[in-house]
């Protein structure tokens, strides 16, 4: 990295990334209900914490600097590329943006956004016709939108793990599971036996490799 270019304190870059990814996620998730806004708000808070450390202030690097410097004395931990902690800790010697964890993170992030988009199209049509969403991603799992948010957050953690986002991740996963249970009770009340049959053949968050036949 050019010595004249600061590694952190790039608050404008942080704000731009937060806005871009938040709006990008909003375009796929399209929150409408109070529950939708809660799940989207939690995801947005994750993005704020994530990009604040990536471009603003490296709190994780600062807190772990003593341990990191003693274990890896040849690394400039306050250089921006060193924030790719998994590549650095596993001894990746090349550009961290081409490292295995960074590339794998792109797969999870891209897959999560794809899942959000595909699920929204199915859910939107189901809401318009007052029917149960059971096609597309909903044929393989009951909560593809929540799963999409989790995939995106996990991808970000692979790319740039921080103490704060690592602490937030399990809390947000539990929150999404709680929201999913509340949503299921409401949908079960609305669709009765039809939803019971759908839930019996369709996993909640971890899809089967093959979609089962509808009854």
N, C-alpha and C positions, 0 to 999 in steps of 0.2 A: 504494500500500500504506500502511496506517496506520503512522505513525511509531512508535507504541507497540508495534507487532508486530515482533518480530525477524525479519530475513530468513533467518538461518541459526542454527545452534546448536540446532535443533529435533530433538534426538536421539530423543525419543519418537516424533515423527512419522516419522522415518526408519525406526525399528525397526518401527513398525506397517505402513508401506508394504512393507518387505522381507518381513515375515511374510505379509501379504495376498497379494502377487503370487507369493511362493514357494508358498504353499498352493494358490493358484489354479492355478498351473502344475502342481503335483503332482496335483491332481484330474483334470487332463487327460492328463498324461504317464503316471501310474501306474507309476513305475519298479519293475522286478522283478529283473532280472539285474544283475550287477556292471557291465556296460556301460551299462545304463540309468541306474544311479546315478552313474556317472562323467559322463555327458552332462548329467544333471540337476544334479549338483554344480557343474559348470562354469557352467551357466546361473545357478544361485543365487549364485555368486561375482560374476558380472556384475551381478546385482541389488543386491548389497551395495555394490559400488563405485559404482553409479549413484545409489542413493538416499542414500548417505553424502554425496555432493557436492551433491545436490539440496537436502537439508534440514540436513545436518550442517555440514561445512566445505567452502567452494567452492574447492578446491585449484586447479582450472583457471583460475578468475577471478583468484585470487591470483597465480598464476604469470604470467598474461598481462596483468595489470592495467596495467603500464606501457605496453605496446603498444596495448592497447584504449583507454586514456585519451588517448593521443596521437592516435590515428586518429579517435576518436569522443568529443571533449571534452564534449559535452553530455549524455552518458549516465552515470547513476549505476550503475556496474557491480556494485556490491555490493547493489543492490536485487534482490529475489528474481526479479522478472519478467525481469531482464536475463540470467538464466541461460539463457533461450531464445536461445542465441547466434545461430542461423541467422536468426531473425526480426530480431534487432537488427542483425546485420551487413548484411542486405539492406534495411534501412531501413523495416521494417514499423512503422507509426505507431500501430496500434490495439492492442487487447488481444492479447498474444502467444498466449493460449490459443485465439484465433480466427484465428491466422496460418496461412498455407498449409502450412508445414512441420509445425506442430503437428497440423493436421487430417489431413495425409497420414500422419503417424506413427500416428494412431488407426486408419487403414485397415490399415497393416502389422501393428500389434499385434493388432487384432481378427482379421485374417485368419490370423495365426500361431496364435492360440489356437483358432480354428475348425479349422485344419488338424490341430492336436494332438488335438482331441476326435474329429474324424472318423476320423483314422488309428487312434486307440486302439480304437474300436469294431470296426473291421475286423480289426485285429491280434489283439484278444482272442478273437474268434470263430474266427479261423484257428488260434490256439494251442490252443483247446479241442478243435478237430476234427483237429488235427495236419495241417493243410493249408497251402498257400502262400497268403499274403495277396496277392490280385491285383485286388480290387474297390475301389470308393470312391476315395479319394485314391491308393491303390496301383495303380490302373489308369492313372494319369498320371505317377507318379514312384515310384521304388523306395524312397525314404527320406523320406516326408512328415513324420515326426516331427522329424528333424534339420532339415529345411527350415523347419518351424514355429518351432523355437527361433531359427533365424537371422533369420526375418522379424520376430519379436518384438524381438530385440536391435537390428536395424536400425531398427525403428520408435522404440525408445527413443533411439537416437542422433540421429534426426531431431528429436526433441522436446527433448532436453537433452544435447548432445554434451559430453563431457569428455575430457581427455587420456588418463586411465587407461582408460576404456571404449573409446575409439578404438584404443588399443594392444591391449586384450584382444580386440577383435572379430575381427581376422584370425587370431589365435592360436586362438580358439575355433572359427572356421570350419574351419581346418586340422585341429583335433582331431576335429570331427564327421566330416570327410571320411575321416580315418584310421579312426575307429570304424566308419564305413559300409563301408569296404573289408574290415575284419576280419569284420563281420557277413555280408557277401556271401560270403566264403569258407566260412563255417560253413553258411549256408543252401544254397549250391551243393553242399556235401558231403552235405547231408541230402536235397535234392530233385533233384539231378542234372540230367537233360535238361529236366525241367519248368522248373527255375529258369533254365537257359541260354536257353530259348525266351522266357521272361518278360523276362529282362534284355536280350535282343536287341531287343525291341520297346518297352521302357519306359525312358525316360531316368532318370538317377539323381536329379538335383536340380531340373532345369529342365523343367517339364512341357510337352508339346505342347498345342496349343490343342484338338485333338480326340484322344480316347483311341483308340488302334488296336484293331482287333478281335483277340480272343484266338484263337490258332491252334486 
